[in-house]
């Protein structure tokens, strides 16, 4: 209920922002012409700017064009201040994406794309204003998105690759081959000039590099141009095929990927949970470094306070009591309203209030009789509990059983799970502990710090801090791997920086599942935010820059064929490949959807199915098919240009 209320509040807040912005625009547009004369708004602005301090004056000067020229000035402001454009696209796009018609919604990514494109098209058609936001902005946000996504699915990636590698390759080849056949065959069928086919491949795949490869084929002389057709005209044809196909494909693929499981009668949320269970090999707890791995969760253990009255306890130390009752240790002693410094040698007196942590039924049925009456003492019971992952780094500990360790160093902690080589292992009294194992413990901080020292490791606790150094180094390595390129027959082949950064995130989270100290702390809230805002800011920049290009391409009847062929090539192969993956290979519907998104290089589509399935498990096959079809698309674009 609280979650639904939160979503309603968030949507209401977003709509309020939009309404306020719309009212401001309407007010400006409706401003009487006379108000802009020397005695009107213009003069008022001048006067305010003169009387205000420098900072305020600068702000007023910024909005002066809007106040003086109305709607035209507003769109000029969006061009001169791209940050305003991007934030406005997000503010409109999120509630637009959440709106549902007949149970179908765009989602935040498609909503942001549509809102940004509409803003840029209005600016171009109404006021001849074209936006040009530096692509480095979109590149940075896209790379952050890919890295954050890699962190989310790293431990599952290799398991998924082993279980469905062959199917993923087949899906990639199907999507690429059908896309190529539709673009090249469609262009030939309707008699389009050279260049359009390669442009449609580039746009329908949303791979700009294909356009560069095709133009390179023309410039190198590998393409024999028909008489009367210049290289410049072919370049224009490529750009036209690209621009129209790009925008239609970008919106269409989001919706197709988002709803493919439902179209085939599957429940994406349920199937995502099944996939997560399969890739975790039946483990009941998230591996170290995974989201929610350090969530406290339910525990059969509880904290309770008792007043010492039984003579058998008086004079004994805390350590003596631990040796007698290792699974119900005393965690705090309160005397005369003050907390005593916790030490093994603390002697217990009559009337002290002691705090124990043990299984609830033992505390209720036994401890009251052994110690004294239970009391509701806030000072005694206010002991925060934490969950920590600790890697065993002591060879002296290795070989001992959990029962032995519990009786000697397990002071006040509960062992929730154990991991070996990144895999959860069954735990019991006779389970042996090995060097490099990771123990997940729950208990008070003082107890966790104590046992971490004994295990020879460092406790990794839930934190709001994110280690930026590790992130920067990992993304740098991924980016460098992504730009490495080899040229074969004039075709540059590279993994791509996006896939490189995603693989960097995958490897960081994979190694952290084996050693939680690796990679530094990464707050799940921060990771989730990077994943969400990263892609949508990338899409907002794309929308600003591509809108006018689409308008410029809408000339003659050829544009209709480009739109039909390009959109068909973008969407139909994905549906066919999905059918093959689900029906012939028996893939999980969400995993198959992720493979199709990667095969179509549809990063926004991947985000759409992650949102629809409430899981990021669809990203497991994404980099495999993404890397494969990126290479095939580049080769296909080059060949298409030669054959056209």
Helices and strands as residue ranges (DSSP letters): H 2-29, G 33-36, H 41-51, H 54-69, H 71-80, H 82-98, E 100-101, E 104-105, H 107-127, H 135-189, H 196-205, H 208-219, H 231-263, H 268-279, E 301-307, H 318-324, E 330-335, E 338-339, E 353-359, H 360-362, I 363-367, H 368-370, E 374-375, H 378-381, E 385-391, H 402-408, E 413-420, E 423-425, E 438-444, H 445-455, E 460-461, H 468-483, E 485-488, E 491-494, H 497-512, H 524-553, H 558-579, I 580-584, H 589-599, H 603-613, G 617-619, H 622-643
